[in-house]
Amino acid sequence: MTEKNKKRGFLSKLGFKSKDEKLAEAAAEKAAQQKLVDEQMAARMAAINAAALKSARKQDEAESGVSVDAGEQARIEAEEKRQAEIQAAKDVARAKQLAEEKARKEEEAKRLAEEEAARLVEAKARADELERQEAEAKARAEAEAKARAEKEARIKAEEKKALAEAKAKSEAEAAALKAKQDAEAKARAIEESKRQAEDAKRLADEKAAAEKAELERLEAEALAAEKAQVKRLREEAMEAERRAKVAAQAAEREAAEREARAKAAAEREAKRRQDLIDQGIDPDAQTDTLAEGNFLKRITKGLSKSTSRMTDQVSAVFNKRVLDEEALQDLEDILITSDFGVGPAARVTALLTEDKFDKQVTDMEVKIALADVISDILTPLEVPIVLTSAKPQIMLFVGVNGSGKTTTLGKLAKRYHDQGKKVMIAAGDTFRAAAVEQLTVWSERAGAKIVSGNLGSDAAGLVYDAIEQAKAENVDILMIDTAGRLQNRTELMDELAKVVRVIKKQDPSAPHHSILVLDATVGQNALMQTEAFHQTAGVTGLVMTKLDGTAKGGVLVALSDKYKLPIHAIGIGERIEDLENFSAPVFAAALSGVADAMIEG
């Protein structure tokens, strides 16, 4: 007997029933109940059929007018009852058959539904499995790609290391070979000296008799040599005196040139002042371009396009409006669309939230907060170009096509020439047609010498020659123009990197100023330009041009907030005097619209 049967027998003795026993009893009980129901239904159907037959028979008798006796009637009723029971049994069987068919159909429908559900579950499982397999395949592909990249990097590193080791080994072998050759040469020289000493001793012994004559000859030769040396020293002294005289003359010429340049600058300034006086204009009021009454108006006028679009929107949104979350969001959207950048826009809203939240604000209060944030960002970067003691002072101008590099270089060259500096310009843009002609015009305006080459010549070689010439001619400032190039053109950026390497070979501390000239009209693209040129040319400062021709002047704020590069000057026009030294407070007042109220007031 199995363990299971033993357990079942033990439970039966205790009065417990197994699950199978319970199911069997339930099935038997259900069958008995069904049998009782069938019998009751058969009885009801038989009674109904008997009543129907009886009713039909009575109707027939009534219609025919024939009546039957009691015995015949009893027989007929018995027969009718039997026929009714037979028909009832058939009806019950048919009803049971229909019920069973209905149950089978329901069971079949249930089975089909379960199979469909199973198929759906299986399909979902297959889809999950495919998705898992795809994810695993993608992960494997990424891992393999990463492994390949790491392997390639490792191979390159190993190749580089092997080349370096081979180079070091070659250099060491060359040095060892040279040392060996030097040692052998030295040994041969010593041996030759010893041999010569022995020969000299032998000759001395052989010529002992002619010693007196030889001494007299030597004395005569020494006297002749002394005379020749005195003559040579006298000639060297005369040559040194001549060189000193030439140097003095060169210094006098240099001083005269400087004096002439300073005199010419003074004459030009005097003529300019006299012209202003003749026009009835106070020359002192025009001289200081940083004076509030002149510079502020010029900057405000130059930035009018950038200012008007933003301030019009601010005025439309804030007209004695309560400063709530919606108003702050509107203001932040206005500043971001005006190219200020997300960071500065958030600072403006934070400043207003701190002091004015849930209070009424005017558009002027918003403009003042904007001016404060702009000034805080830009003031640390307000750095003019400061010349160092290096000579020549090398300035490299870089930027994309049409950014205004050549024009900016020419304006600065004119400014330095007017200050009495000796300026030389190198036309490093050897790719663009008419670039040299344009720079030649600026050099003539600025009174500066220009070094140029043929169209398509090597820019790096021209820069090398220009530095050599600047050193030879004792130039104060060498300004190098470069070809405009898009920041995403790798081959052109490599050419610029070559120019920088050539400059550093001539002077490791150069370029002393690497100035990136940006066109304000490009908007947010200026951020990508700054990133690319900063990596290639080591940008030390910015000049932003064409601020008078765009509504995107706010990009200077976003640019400064991200890169923190010094801002030397801004261009607000085509004239030489339209290149202004950068002033953060004035720029902030003009760009925010505060300056408009100051000027009107």
C-alpha positions as CSV (number, residue, x, y, z in Angstrom):
1,M,0.0,0.0,0.0
2,T,1.3,3.4,-1.0
3,E,1.9,6.2,1.4
4,K,-0.9,8.1,-0.2
5,N,-3.4,5.3,0.2
6,K,-2.3,4.9,3.9
7,K,-2.9,8.5,4.5
8,R,-6.4,8.3,2.8
9,G,-7.4,5.3,4.9
10,F,-6.3,7.0,8.1
11,L,-8.3,10.1,7.3
12,S,-11.4,8.0,6.4
13,K,-11.3,6.4,9.9
14,L,-11.3,9.9,11.4
15,G,-14.3,10.9,9.4
16,F,-12.5,13.1,6.9
17,K,-13.1,12.7,3.1
18,S,-10.5,13.1,0.4
19,K,-10.9,15.6,-2.4
20,D,-11.8,12.8,-4.9
21,E,-14.4,11.4,-2.6
22,K,-15.9,14.8,-2.2
23,L,-16.0,15.4,-5.9
24,A,-17.6,11.9,-6.5
25,E,-20.3,12.6,-3.9
26,A,-21.0,16.0,-5.4
27,A,-21.3,14.5,-8.9
28,A,-23.7,11.7,-7.5
29,E,-25.8,14.3,-5.7
30,K,-25.9,16.4,-8.8
31,A,-27.0,13.4,-11.0
32,A,-29.7,12.5,-8.5
33,Q,-31.0,16.1,-8.5
34,Q,-30.9,16.1,-12.3
35,K,-32.8,12.8,-12.4
36,L,-35.5,14.2,-10.0
37,V,-35.8,17.3,-12.2
38,D,-36.1,15.1,-15.3
39,E,-38.8,13.0,-13.7
40,Q,-40.7,16.1,-12.5
41,M,-40.5,17.6,-16.0
42,A,-41.6,14.3,-17.6
43,A,-44.6,14.2,-15.2
44,R,-45.5,17.8,-16.0
45,M,-45.2,17.3,-19.7
46,A,-47.3,14.1,-19.5
47,A,-50.0,15.9,-17.6
48,I,-50.0,18.7,-20.1
49,N,-50.1,16.3,-23.1
50,A,-52.9,14.2,-21.5
51,A,-54.9,17.3,-20.9
52,A,-54.4,18.4,-24.4
53,L,-55.5,15.0,-25.8
54,K,-58.5,15.0,-23.6
55,S,-59.5,18.4,-24.6
56,A,-59.1,17.5,-28.3
57,R,-61.1,14.3,-27.8
58,K,-64.0,16.2,-26.1
59,Q,-64.0,18.7,-28.9
60,D,-64.2,15.9,-31.5
61,E,-67.1,14.3,-29.6
62,A,-68.9,17.6,-29.3
63,E,-68.6,18.2,-33.0
64,S,-69.6,14.7,-34.0
65,G,-72.4,14.4,-31.4
66,V,-71.3,10.8,-30.5
67,S,-70.6,9.9,-26.9
68,V,-68.8,6.8,-25.6
69,D,-69.6,4.7,-22.6
70,A,-67.6,4.8,-19.4
71,G,-65.5,1.7,-20.1
72,E,-64.5,2.9,-23.5
73,Q,-63.8,6.3,-22.1
74,A,-61.5,4.9,-19.4
75,R,-59.7,2.9,-22.0
76,I,-59.3,5.9,-24.2
77,E,-58.1,8.0,-21.3
78,A,-55.6,5.3,-20.4
79,E,-54.3,5.2,-24.0
80,E,-54.2,9.0,-24.1
81,K,-52.2,9.0,-20.8
82,R,-49.8,6.4,-22.2
83,Q,-49.4,8.4,-25.4
84,A,-48.9,11.6,-23.3
85,E,-46.2,9.9,-21.2
86,I,-44.4,8.7,-24.3
87,Q,-44.6,12.1,-25.9
88,A,-43.5,13.7,-22.6
89,A,-40.5,11.3,-22.4
90,K,-39.6,12.3,-26.0
91,D,-39.9,16.0,-25.2
92,V,-37.8,15.6,-22.1
93,A,-35.2,13.8,-24.0
94,R,-35.2,16.4,-26.7
95,A,-35.0,19.2,-24.2
96,K,-32.1,17.4,-22.5
97,Q,-30.4,16.9,-25.8
98,L,-30.8,20.6,-26.6
99,A,-29.4,21.5,-23.2
100,E,-26.5,19.2,-23.6
101,E,-25.8,20.7,-27.1
102,K,-26.0,24.1,-25.6
103,A,-23.7,23.1,-22.8
104,R,-21.3,21.6,-25.4
105,K,-21.4,24.8,-27.4
106,E,-20.7,26.9,-24.3
107,E,-17.9,24.5,-23.4
108,E,-16.5,24.8,-26.9
109,A,-16.7,28.6,-26.9
110,K,-15.0,28.6,-23.5
111,R,-12.3,26.3,-24.8
112,L,-11.8,28.5,-27.9
113,A,-11.6,31.6,-25.7
114,E,-9.1,29.9,-23.4
115,E,-7.1,28.8,-26.5
116,E,-7.2,32.4,-27.9
117,A,-6.1,33.7,-24.5
118,A,-3.3,31.2,-24.5
119,R,-2.3,32.2,-28.0
120,L,-2.3,35.9,-27.0
121,V,-0.1,35.1,-24.0
122,E,2.2,33.0,-26.2
123,A,2.3,35.8,-28.8
124,K,3.1,38.4,-26.1
125,A,5.8,36.1,-24.7
126,R,7.3,35.7,-28.2
127,A,7.2,39.5,-28.6
128,D,8.8,40.0,-25.3
129,E,11.4,37.4,-26.2
130,L,12.1,39.2,-29.6
131,E,12.4,42.5,-27.8
132,R,14.8,41.0,-25.3
133,Q,16.8,39.4,-28.1
134,E,16.9,42.8,-29.9
135,A,18.0,44.6,-26.8
136,E,20.7,41.9,-26.2
137,A,21.8,42.2,-29.8
138,K,22.0,46.0,-29.6
139,A,23.9,45.8,-26.3
140,R,26.3,43.3,-27.9
141,A,26.7,45.6,-30.9
142,E,27.4,48.6,-28.7
143,A,29.8,46.5,-26.6
144,E,31.6,45.2,-29.7
145,A,31.8,48.8,-31.2
146,K,33.2,50.1,-27.9
147,A,35.6,47.2,-27.8
148,R,36.7,47.9,-31.3
149,A,37.2,51.6,-30.5
150,E,39.2,50.7,-27.4
151,K,41.2,48.2,-29.4
152,E,41.9,50.8,-32.2
153,A,42.8,53.4,-29.5
154,R,45.1,50.9,-27.8
155,I,46.7,49.9,-31.1
156,K,47.3,53.6,-32.0
157,A,48.7,54.2,-28.5
158,E,51.0,51.2,-28.9
159,E,52.1,52.3,-32.4
160,K,52.7,55.8,-31.0
161,K,54.7,54.4,-28.1
162,A,56.6,52.1,-30.5
163,L,57.5,55.0,-32.7
164,A,58.6,57.0,-29.8
165,E,60.7,54.1,-28.4
166,A,62.1,53.6,-31.9
167,K,62.9,57.3,-32.2
168,A,64.5,57.3,-28.7
169,K,66.5,54.2,-29.5
170,S,67.6,55.6,-32.8
171,E,68.7,58.9,-31.1
172,A,70.5,56.9,-28.4
173,E,72.3,54.8,-31.0
174,A,73.2,57.9,-32.9
175,A,74.5,59.5,-29.7
176,A,76.4,56.4,-28.8
177,L,77.9,56.2,-32.3
178,K,78.9,59.9,-32.2
179,A,80.4,59.4,-28.7
180,K,82.4,56.4,-30.0
181,Q,83.5,58.3,-33.0
182,D,84.6,61.3,-30.9
183,A,86.5,58.9,-28.5
184,E,88.2,57.3,-31.4
185,A,89.1,60.7,-33.0
186,K,90.4,61.9,-29.6
187,A,92.5,58.7,-29.3
188,R,93.9,59.2,-32.8
189,A,94.6,62.9,-32.0
190,I,96.4,61.9,-28.8
191,E,98.4,59.2,-30.7
192,E,99.2,61.7,-33.4
193,S,100.3,64.2,-30.7
194,K,102.6,61.7,-29.1
195,R,104.0,60.8,-32.5
196,Q,104.5,64.5,-33.4
197,A,106.2,65.0,-30.0
198,E,108.6,62.1,-30.7
199,D,109.3,63.5,-34.1
200,A,109.9,67.0,-32.7
201,K,112.2,65.6,-30.1
202,R,114.1,63.7,-32.8
203,L,114.2,66.8,-35.1
204,A,115.4,68.9,-32.1
205,D,118.2,66.5,-31.4
206,E,119.1,66.4,-35.1
207,K,119.1,70.3,-35.4
208,A,120.9,71.0,-32.1
209,A,123.7,72.5,-34.1
210,A,121.4,74.9,-35.9
211,E,119.6,76.1,-32.7
212,K,121.0,79.6,-32.8
213,A,120.0,80.2,-36.4
214,E,116.5,78.7,-35.7
215,L,116.0,81.0,-32.7
216,E,116.8,84.0,-34.7
217,R,114.4,83.0,-37.4
218,L,111.7,82.4,-34.8
219,E,112.3,85.8,-33.2
220,A,111.9,87.4,-36.6
221,E,108.6,85.5,-37.3
222,A,107.3,86.5,-33.8
223,L,108.0,90.1,-34.5
224,A,106.2,89.9,-37.8
225,A,103.2,88.2,-36.2
226,E,103.1,90.8,-33.5
227,K,103.0,93.5,-36.1
228,A,100.2,91.7,-38.0
229,Q,98.2,91.3,-34.8
230,V,98.5,95.0,-34.0
231,K,97.3,95.8,-37.5
232,R,94.3,93.4,-37.1
233,L,93.3,94.9,-33.8
234,R,93.4,98.4,-35.3
235,E,91.2,97.3,-38.2
236,E,88.7,95.6,-35.7
237,A,88.5,98.8,-33.7
238,M,87.8,100.8,-36.8
239,E,85.1,98.3,-37.8
240,A,83.5,98.6,-34.3
241,E,83.6,102.3,-34.5
242,R,81.9,102.2,-37.9
243,R,79.2,99.8,-36.6
244,A,78.5,102.0,-33.6
245,K,78.2,105.0,-36.0
246,V,75.7,103.1,-38.2
247,A,73.7,102.0,-35.1
248,A,73.7,105.6,-33.8
249,Q,72.5,106.7,-37.2
250,A,69.8,104.0,-37.2
251,A,68.7,105.1,-33.7
252,E,68.6,108.7,-34.9
253,R,66.5,107.7,-37.9
254,E,64.1,105.7,-35.7
255,A,63.8,108.6,-33.3
256,A,63.2,110.9,-36.2
257,E,60.6,108.6,-37.6
258,R,58.8,108.3,-34.2
259,E,59.0,112.1,-33.8
260,A,57.6,112.5,-37.3
261,R,54.8,110.1,-36.6
262,A,54.0,111.8,-33.4
263,K,54.2,115.2,-35.1
264,A,51.9,114.0,-37.9
265,A,49.4,112.6,-35.4
266,A,49.5,115.9,-33.5
267,E,49.0,117.8,-36.8
268,R,46.1,115.5,-37.7
269,E,44.5,116.0,-34.3
270,A,45.0,119.8,-34.5
271,K,43.5,119.8,-38.0
272,R,40.5,117.8,-36.7
273,R,40.0,120.1,-33.8
274,Q,40.2,123.1,-36.1
275,D,37.7,121.6,-38.5
276,L,35.3,121.0,-35.6
277,I,35.8,124.6,-34.4
278,D,35.2,125.8,-38.0
279,Q,31.9,123.8,-37.9
280,G,31.0,125.4,-34.6
281,I,31.5,122.2,-32.6
282,D,33.3,121.9,-29.3
283,P,36.3,119.6,-30.1
284,D,36.6,118.6,-26.4
285,A,33.1,117.2,-26.4
286,Q,33.9,115.0,-29.4
287,T,37.3,113.8,-28.1
288,D,36.1,111.8,-25.2
289,T,34.0,109.0,-26.8
290,L,33.4,107.5,-23.4
291,A,31.6,110.6,-22.2
292,E,28.0,110.0,-21.3
293,G,26.6,112.6,-23.7
294,N,28.3,111.1,-26.7
295,F,29.3,107.5,-26.3
296,L,26.0,106.5,-24.6
297,K,24.0,108.0,-27.5
298,R,26.2,106.3,-30.1
299,I,25.9,102.9,-28.4
300,T,22.2,103.3,-27.8
301,K,21.7,104.2,-31.5
302,G,23.9,101.3,-32.6
303,L,22.0,98.8,-30.5
304,S,18.5,100.2,-31.3
305,K,17.5,97.1,-33.3
306,S,18.4,94.7,-30.5
307,T,16.9,97.0,-27.9
308,S,13.6,97.9,-29.6
309,R,12.4,94.3,-30.2
310,M,13.0,93.2,-26.7
311,T,11.8,96.4,-24.9
312,D,8.6,96.6,-27.0
313,Q,7.8,93.1,-25.8
314,V,8.6,93.9,-22.2
315,S,6.5,97.0,-22.3
316,A,3.6,95.1,-23.8
317,V,3.8,92.5,-21.0
318,F,4.6,94.7,-18.0
319,N,2.5,97.8,-17.7
320,K,1.8,98.0,-13.9
321,R,1.2,94.3,-13.8
322,V,1.4,92.1,-10.8
323,L,4.6,90.0,-11.0
324,D,3.4,86.4,-10.7
325,E,4.7,83.1,-12.0
326,E,3.0,83.6,-15.4
327,A,4.6,87.1,-15.8
328,L,8.0,85.7,-14.9
329,Q,7.6,82.9,-17.4
330,D,6.6,85.5,-20.1
331,L,9.7,87.6,-19.3
332,E,12.0,84.6,-19.4
333,D,10.7,83.6,-22.8
334,I,11.2,87.2,-24.1
335,L,14.8,87.2,-23.0
336,I,15.6,83.8,-24.4
337,T,14.1,84.6,-27.8
338,S,16.2,87.8,-27.7
339,D,19.4,85.6,-27.6
340,F,20.3,86.4,-23.9
341,G,20.7,82.7,-23.0
342,V,18.9,80.6,-20.4
343,G,21.3,81.5,-17.5
344,P,21.1,85.3,-17.7
345,A,17.3,85.1,-18.3
346,A,16.9,83.1,-15.1
347,R,19.1,85.6,-13.2
348,V,16.8,88.5,-14.2
349,T,13.7,86.6,-13.1
350,A,15.4,85.6,-9.9
351,L,16.4,89.2,-9.1
352,L,12.8,90.4,-9.7
353,T,11.3,87.6,-7.7
354,E,13.5,88.5,-4.7
355,D,12.3,92.1,-4.6
356,K,9.1,92.4,-6.5
357,F,7.2,89.1,-6.5
358,D,3.4,89.5,-6.1
359,K,3.8,93.3,-6.4
360,Q,3.0,95.6,-9.3
361,V,5.9,96.3,-11.6
362,T,6.5,98.6,-14.5
363,D,8.4,97.9,-17.7
364,M,11.2,100.3,-16.5
365,E,11.7,98.3,-13.3
366,V,12.1,95.2,-15.4
367,K,14.6,97.0,-17.7
368,I,16.6,98.2,-14.7
369,A,16.9,94.6,-13.3
370,L,17.9,93.5,-16.8
371,A,20.6,96.2,-16.9
372,D,21.9,95.1,-13.5
373,V,22.3,91.5,-14.5
374,I,23.9,92.4,-17.9
375,S,26.4,94.7,-16.1
376,D,27.3,92.1,-13.5
377,I,28.0,89.5,-16.2
378,L,30.0,91.8,-18.5
379,T,31.9,94.1,-16.1
380,P,34.6,91.5,-15.2
381,L,35.2,91.0,-18.9
382,E,35.6,94.7,-19.8
383,V,39.3,94.4,-20.7
384,P,41.0,96.7,-23.3
385,I,43.9,95.4,-25.3
386,V,47.0,95.9,-23.1
387,L,50.4,95.9,-24.9
388,T,53.2,94.0,-23.2
389,S,56.9,94.6,-23.4
390,A,57.4,92.0,-26.2
391,K,58.6,93.5,-29.5
392,P,57.2,93.0,-32.0
393,Q,53.8,92.7,-30.3
394,I,52.1,90.0,-32.4
395,M,48.3,90.2,-32.8
396,L,46.5,87.4,-34.6
397,F,42.9,88.1,-35.9
398,V,40.6,85.1,-36.5
399,G,37.0,84.5,-37.4
400,V,34.6,83.2,-40.0
401,N,34.0,84.7,-43.4
402,G,32.5,88.2,-43.4
403,S,32.8,88.7,-39.6
404,G,34.8,92.0,-40.0
405,K,38.3,90.8,-39.2
406,T,40.0,92.9,-41.9
407,T,38.0,96.1,-41.1
408,T,38.6,95.7,-37.3
409,L,42.3,95.1,-37.9
410,G,42.5,98.3,-40.0
411,K,40.7,100.4,-37.4
412,L,43.0,99.2,-34.6
413,A,46.1,99.7,-36.8
414,K,45.0,103.4,-37.4
415,R,44.5,103.8,-33.6
416,Y,48.0,102.5,-32.8
417,H,49.6,104.5,-35.5
418,D,48.0,107.7,-34.2
419,Q,49.5,106.8,-30.8
420,G,53.0,106.9,-32.4
421,K,53.5,103.1,-32.7
422,K,55.3,101.6,-35.6
423,V,52.8,99.1,-37.1
424,M,53.2,96.4,-39.7
425,I,50.3,94.4,-41.2
426,A,50.7,90.8,-42.6
427,A,48.1,89.9,-45.2
428,G,47.7,86.2,-44.2
429,D,44.4,85.9,-46.1
430,T,45.9,84.4,-49.2
431,F,42.7,82.6,-50.3
432,R,40.1,85.3,-50.8
433,A,40.2,87.3,-53.9
434,A,40.8,91.1,-53.3
435,A,41.7,90.4,-49.6
436,V,45.1,91.9,-50.1
437,E,43.8,94.9,-51.9
438,Q,41.3,95.6,-49.1
439,L,44.0,95.3,-46.5
440,T,46.3,97.5,-48.6
441,V,43.7,100.3,-48.5
442,W,43.5,100.0,-44.7
443,S,47.3,100.0,-44.3
444,E,47.4,103.2,-46.3
445,R,44.7,104.8,-44.1
446,A,46.6,103.7,-41.0
447,G,50.1,104.6,-42.3
448,A,51.3,101.0,-41.7
449,K,53.6,98.8,-43.8
450,I,52.0,95.7,-45.3
451,V,53.6,92.3,-46.1
452,S,51.7,90.3,-48.6
453,G,52.1,87.4,-51.0
454,N,50.5,86.0,-54.1
455,L,46.9,84.6,-54.2
456,G,46.9,81.0,-53.0
457,S,50.4,81.1,-51.5
458,D,51.2,79.4,-48.2
459,A,49.8,81.6,-45.4
460,A,52.1,80.1,-42.7
461,G,55.2,80.8,-44.8
462,L,54.1,84.4,-45.3
463,V,53.6,84.9,-41.5
464,Y,57.1,83.5,-40.9
465,D,58.6,86.0,-43.3
466,A,56.5,88.9,-41.8
467,I,57.8,88.1,-38.2
468,E,61.4,88.0,-39.5
469,Q,60.9,91.3,-41.2
470,A,59.2,92.9,-38.2
471,K,62.1,91.9,-36.0
472,A,64.7,93.3,-38.5
473,E,62.8,96.6,-38.8
474,N,62.2,97.1,-35.1
475,V,58.4,97.1,-35.5
476,D,56.3,97.8,-32.4
477,I,53.2,95.9,-33.4
478,L,52.7,93.1,-36.1
479,M,49.0,92.6,-36.9
480,I,48.3,89.3,-38.8
481,D,45.1,88.9,-40.8
482,T,43.9,85.4,-41.5
483,A,41.5,83.8,-44.1
484,G,37.9,83.6,-43.0
485,R,37.0,80.0,-42.4
486,L,33.9,78.2,-41.2
487,Q,34.4,76.6,-37.8
488,N,33.1,73.2,-39.1
489,R,35.7,73.0,-41.9
490,T,38.4,70.8,-40.4
491,E,41.0,71.3,-43.1
492,L,40.8,75.1,-42.8
493,M,41.0,75.0,-39.0
494,D,44.1,72.8,-39.4
495,E,45.7,75.5,-41.6
496,L,45.0,78.1,-38.9
497,A,46.6,75.8,-36.3
498,K,49.7,75.6,-38.6
499,V,49.9,79.4,-38.6
500,V,49.8,79.4,-34.8
501,R,52.6,76.8,-34.7
502,V,54.7,78.9,-37.0
503,I,54.2,82.0,-34.8
504,K,55.2,80.1,-31.7
505,K,58.4,78.8,-33.4
506,Q,59.5,82.4,-33.9
507,D,58.3,83.5,-30.4
508,P,57.1,80.9,-27.9
509,S,55.1,83.6,-26.0
510,A,53.3,84.6,-29.2
511,P,50.7,85.4,-30.4
512,H,50.5,87.9,-27.6
513,H,46.9,88.6,-28.5
514,S,44.6,86.1,-30.4
515,I,41.5,88.2,-31.1
516,L,38.3,86.5,-32.3
517,V,36.1,88.8,-34.4
518,L,32.4,87.8,-34.2
519,D,29.5,89.0,-36.4
520,A,26.6,89.8,-34.1
521,T,24.1,89.0,-36.9
522,V,24.8,85.3,-36.6
523,G,23.1,85.1,-33.1
524,Q,23.5,81.9,-31.2
525,N,25.9,80.5,-33.9
526,A,28.5,82.8,-32.3
527,L,28.7,80.3,-29.4
528,M,29.8,77.4,-31.7
529,Q,32.3,79.7,-33.4
530,T,33.9,80.8,-30.1
531,E,34.2,77.1,-29.0
532,A,36.0,76.1,-32.3
533,F,38.4,79.0,-32.6
534,H,39.2,79.0,-28.8
535,Q,40.4,75.4,-29.2
536,T,42.4,76.0,-32.4
537,A,43.9,79.5,-31.9
538,G,43.8,80.0,-28.1
539,V,41.5,83.0,-28.2
540,T,42.5,85.7,-25.7
541,G,39.8,88.2,-26.3
542,L,36.7,89.2,-28.4
543,V,35.6,92.0,-30.7
544,M,31.9,92.0,-31.6
545,T,31.0,93.7,-34.8
546,K,27.9,94.8,-36.7
547,L,25.8,95.4,-33.6
548,D,24.1,98.2,-35.4
549,G,22.7,95.9,-38.1
550,T,21.0,93.2,-36.0
551,A,18.4,92.5,-33.4
552,K,20.6,89.8,-31.9
553,G,22.9,91.9,-29.7
554,G,21.9,90.0,-26.7
555,V,24.0,87.1,-27.8
556,L,27.1,88.9,-26.4
557,V,25.6,88.4,-22.9
558,A,25.0,84.6,-23.5
559,L,28.5,84.3,-25.0
560,S,30.1,86.1,-22.0
561,D,28.1,84.1,-19.5
562,K,29.4,80.8,-21.0
563,Y,33.0,81.4,-22.0
564,K,34.1,84.4,-19.8
565,L,36.5,85.7,-22.5
566,P,37.7,89.4,-22.3
567,I,35.7,91.8,-24.5
568,H,38.0,94.4,-26.0
569,A,35.8,96.4,-28.3
570,I,32.5,96.5,-30.2
571,G,31.7,97.7,-33.7
572,I,28.6,99.8,-34.2
573,G,29.3,101.2,-37.7
574,E,31.6,101.3,-40.7
575,R,33.7,104.4,-39.8
576,I,37.0,104.2,-38.0
577,E,35.6,105.9,-34.9
578,D,32.7,103.3,-34.8
579,L,35.0,100.7,-33.2
580,E,34.6,101.6,-29.5
581,N,36.4,100.3,-26.4
582,F,33.9,98.1,-24.6
583,S,32.1,99.6,-21.6
584,A,29.9,97.1,-19.7
585,P,27.7,99.6,-17.8
586,V,27.1,101.7,-21.0
587,F,26.4,98.5,-23.0
588,A,24.0,97.2,-20.4
589,A,22.1,100.5,-20.2
590,A,21.8,100.7,-24.0
591,L,20.8,97.1,-24.5
592,S,18.3,97.0,-21.7
593,G,16.5,100.2,-22.9
594,V,17.4,102.1,-19.7
595,A,19.6,104.4,-21.8
596,D,16.6,105.6,-23.8
597,A,15.0,107.0,-20.7
598,M,18.3,108.5,-19.6
599,I,18.8,110.3,-22.9
600,E,15.2,111.5,-23.1
601,G,15.4,112.7,-19.5
